[in-house]
Structures are given as structure tokens and as C-alpha cells.
Amino acid sequence: MNHQSALLRPDWTPATIALMILGFVVFWPLGLAMLAYILFGERLRDFKRDVNQRADGMFAGCGRHRGRYRQHFSTGNVAFDDWRRAELERLEEERRKLDEMRAEFDTYVRELRRAKDQEEFDRFMRDRNNVKRNDENGPASEFKTP
């Protein structure tokens, strides 16, 4: 379809004006949307094209990346690309070290909780056994008749 012969192109055509008026009559946000399309539609199309072109360039190498944030598109400057690659590798190594330290700390906290829980349980069992022994010996001896 030819761009110039489109019925709903972002321009002041009888069809777009009628749709805008109908939109205001039916539900005012529809009319406002149609007015925005008439005024800014061509700019939005250009904006969409530019964003899509940038996105295609940015994510061109995403299928081949090894690291979490690694991108393999070239800027055209070899020195900068080498520096960026070295920095990304350094950051990836730092992230790996931090992940290892977090895992070690999680293990430490888990063992600390286990020891605390074991200590509380052992105390509970000692207290419970002491109460049982006192119940068996203590109250019975108090109520004995001479």
C-alpha cells in the first residue's frame, strides 16, 4: 500500500477528522488519542523506526554472550572495544567473587542458626527432664502424711 494513499495517515484528512470527532463524542480519551495521532503520528513513526534500529544494533550479539551483561557489538574503535571487553571481564570476575562470598555467608548463617536451634532444643529438653523429675519426687513428698 502506498504511504500517500493510506486512509488513516497522520494528517488532517476528512477520515481522521471524522474519527477524531467521533472519538470525542463516544469517549473523550479516544478523541484525544486521535488528535495526538494527527499531530504527532509522523514523529512517532520516525521515533519507532529509530528505536528499532538502535535496538537491532544493541542486541545483535546477545545470542553469543557468555556473561550476564556482555554485549558483543562493536563501536568501531578497536582501543575502546578492547578496554570495554577487559572491564566487562573484570566486572564479571568481581560479580563471581561476590556471589561466592554471599554463598559462604549464607552457609555460615545457616550453620549459626542450626547451632542456636540445637542449643535451645537441648536447653528445653534439660528443663523438661528437670520438671519431670521434680514432679515425680517433689509434689508427692510434700503431701505425704506422717
C-alpha positions in Angstrom: 0.0 0.0 0.0 1.4 3.4 -0.9 2.0 5.7 2.1 0.3 8.6 0.4 -2.9 6.8 -0.4 -3.4 5.4 3.2 -6.8 6.3 4.6 -5.5 6.8 8.2 -2.3 8.7 7.8 -1.2 11.2 10.4 -2.6 14.2 8.6 -5.7 16.4 8.5 -7.8 14.3 6.2 -11.6 14.0 6.3 -11.4 10.5 7.7 -9.0 11.4 10.6 -11.1 14.5 11.4 -14.3 12.4 11.4 -12.7 9.7 13.6 -11.4 12.4 16.0 -14.9 14.0 16.3 -16.5 10.6 16.8 -13.9 9.7 19.4 -14.7 12.9 21.4 -18.4 12.1 21.2 -18.1 8.4 22.2 -15.3 8.6 24.8 -13.2 11.8 25.1 -9.8 9.9 25.5 -10.3 8.3 22.1 -10.8 11.7 20.5 -7.7 13.0 22.3 -5.7 9.9 21.1 -6.8 10.6 17.5 -5.8 14.2 17.9 -2.4 13.2 19.1 -2.1 10.8 16.2 -2.9 13.5 13.8 -0.5 16.0 15.3 2.4 13.7 16.3 1.9 10.5 14.2 4.7 11.1 11.7 7.1 11.9 14.5 6.1 8.7 16.4 6.7 6.6 13.3 10.2 8.1 12.9 10.8 7.6 16.7 9.7 3.9 16.4 11.9 3.4 13.4 14.9 4.9 15.2 14.3 2.9 18.4 14.0 -0.3 16.4 17.3 0.4 14.6 19.1 1.1 17.8 17.6 -2.0 19.5 18.7 -4.2 16.5 22.2 -2.8 16.8 22.4 -3.2 20.6 21.1 -6.7 20.8 22.8 -8.1 17.7 25.3 -10.2 19.6 23.1 -11.2 22.6 22.8 -14.8 21.5 26.5 -15.3 21.8 27.1 -13.6 25.1 28.8 -15.5 28.0 28.3 -13.1 30.9 25.2 -11.6 32.4 25.7 -8.1 30.9 28.1 -8.8 28.0 27.3 -7.3 24.6 29.4 -8.0 21.5 28.6 -5.2 19.2 31.5 -3.1 18.0 31.7 0.7 18.3 34.3 0.8 15.5 37.0 2.0 17.9 39.3 -1.0 18.5 41.0 0.5 21.5 37.7 1.3 23.2 36.3 -2.1 22.4 39.4 -3.8 23.9 39.1 -1.7 27.0 35.4 -2.3 27.3 35.9 -6.1 26.9 38.6 -6.1 29.6 36.4 -4.0 32.0 33.4 -6.3 31.5 35.6 -9.4 32.2 36.9 -7.7 35.4 33.4 -6.9 36.5 32.2 -10.4 35.7 35.0 -11.8 37.9 34.1 -9.4 40.7 30.5 -10.5 40.4 31.5 -14.1 40.6 33.6 -13.4 43.7 30.7 -11.6 45.4 28.4 -14.5 44.5 30.8 -16.9 46.1 31.2 -14.8 49.3 27.4 -14.5 49.5 27.1 -18.3 49.3 29.7 -18.7 52.0 27.9 -16.2 54.3 24.6 -17.9 53.7 26.2 -21.2 54.7 27.7 -19.6 57.8 24.4 -18.1 58.8 22.6 -21.4 58.3 25.1 -23.2 60.5 24.9 -20.5 63.1 21.1 -20.8 63.2 21.4 -24.6 63.4 23.8 -24.3 66.4 21.5 -21.8 68.1 18.4 -24.0 67.5 20.3 -27.1 68.8 21.3 -25.2 71.9 17.7 -24.0 72.5 16.4 -27.5 72.0 19.0 -29.1 74.3 18.1 -26.5 77.0 14.4 -27.2 76.5 15.0 -31.0 76.9 17.1 -30.4 80.1 14.4 -28.2 81.6 11.7 -30.6 80.6 13.5 -33.5 82.2 14.2 -31.5 85.3 10.5 -30.6 85.6 9.5 -34.3 85.2 12.0 -35.4 87.9 10.7 -32.6 90.2 7.1 -33.7 89.5 7.9 -37.3 90.4 9.8 -36.5 93.6 8.7 -33.1 94.8 4.9 -32.8 95.0 4.4 -36.4 96.2 6.8 -35.9 99.1 5.1 -32.7 100.2 1.6 -34.3 100.5 2.7 -37.5 102.4 1.1 -37.9 105.8 3.4 -38.6 108.8 
